[in-house]
Amino acid sequence: MSGIPAAEAASPVLALRRAILARLTADAELLAILGGPRIYDEVPRAATGVYAAFGDVSCRDGSTATDQGHAQDATLVIWSKTGGARPALAAAARIAALLHEADLVLVGHRLVNLRVTATEARRDPRANLDRVTLRFSAVTEVLPAE
């Protein structure tokens, strides 16, 4: 399966994350806001500037009588250590535009729909960080094994 471990391809969460990452890192406008492909599963300790990280996700069975599927509620968190909330909000707006109702190709799964459902902005004055959380929901179907 194109060099992707079978266990990873079997996971609807990992399949969706991989497709989201591919979409976001291919967008020059977003990369300019972030200062490069700064979208992480785990944020490096010395991260500065503006960056995004995959956050919490819940995945539940969404199967029908004929198809195996999943419903996911997930977050992508954009952090800004400089410039206040403005760069994080700009990145969040671009990410939302790229993902809302996007037609992404997933390995081992088919994306039925993807919707950005909420945006939340918060400031942590102790850490001097601004955080914007994008919430999205997705429905996927498992593709039959080849």
N, C-alpha and C positions, 0 to 999 in steps of 0.2 A: 504494500500500500504506500507507494512513493516515499519509502524511507521512514515512515512514521510507525513507531512501535504499535503492535496490535492493541495493547491495553489502552494506549492513548487514543487510538482511533475509535475504540469502543465507548469511550466516555463522551457523553453529549456535552458536558461542561468543557472539557479540554478541546473538543472539536470546535465549539463556538468560540472559545478564547483564541484559538489559533487563527480562525477566520477573521475575527475582529482585529487581532494584531496585524494580520496581513493588510487589511483594508486601511487601518490607521497609519501604518508605517509607509504606505505607498502614496500618502497625500502630502504634497510639498507645502501646502499652506499650514497644515497642522505641525509638520516638522519645523517650520520656521517659528511658529509660536513656542514650541517646546525646546527649540535649540538643538534638534536632532531626534533620533528615534528613542525617546526617553519614556517608554511604556514598559512597565515591569510587572512581573509576578511578585517579586520581592525587591523592595527598594534598596539600592546600595546605601551603606551607612553614610557615605560622604556626599549623598545626592544634594544638589543645590539647584537654584533656579526654579523652573517649572517642569513638572513631570507628572505622569499618570501611573496608577497602579490598579490592577484588578483587585476588587474588594470582595465582600461577602457574596455568596451565591447560595440559593436553595434550588434544588432540582427534584421534581416530583414526577411520578408516573403520569403520563398523559395519553396512555394507549387507548385505542378504540378496539372494536371487535375484530378489525382486520389489520390494523397497523400498530406497531410498537412505537411509542413516542414519549416525549418528555416536555414538561413545562419548566422553564427556568426564570427565576427572578434574581437579578444580579446587579452589582454595582461596579462602577469604574470611578476611582477617586483621583481628582487632579489636585496637586499640591503646588503652592507657590511660596517660596522662601524670600522672594524679592519682588518688589513692585506692587504689593498689596494683592487684592482679590482680582484686579482687572485681568492680568494674564491668565489666571486660572479660569475665570469666567469666559474669556475668549477661547481658550482651548476647549472648554466644556461645550461651548456653542458649536464649535467646528466638529467636535466628536459627535454631538447629537445630530448634526446635519449629515454626517457620513454614515451613521448607523440607523437612524430612524427609517423603518420600512426598507432597509437595505436588502439586496438580493445577494447574500453571501454564499459562497461555495464551501461546504463543510465536508471533511473526510469522514466517510462512514455514516453520514447523516444528511438529511435534507432540511433546510431551514424553511419552515412554513411561514413564520412571521417574526419580526423583530421590531419592538417599539420602545422608544425612550419614554418613560412614564413620569419622571420627575427630576428636578434639579434642586439641590440644596447647597447653600453656601454658608460656611461658618468660619469664624476667626478664632485662633488659639493665641492670645496675646503672650502667654508665658513662653511658648515655643517660637513666637514670631512667624507663624505659619497661617496661610489662608488655605481652606480646603473646600473644594466643590465636589459634591457627590452626584454622579449621574446614576439614576436607577433605570433599568431596562428589563423588559420581559421578552422571552423568546419561546417559541414552540418549535420543536424539531421532531422529525421522524427518523427512525433507524432504517438505513438502506439495507436491502437484502444482501446477504453475502454472495460474492461472485464465485 
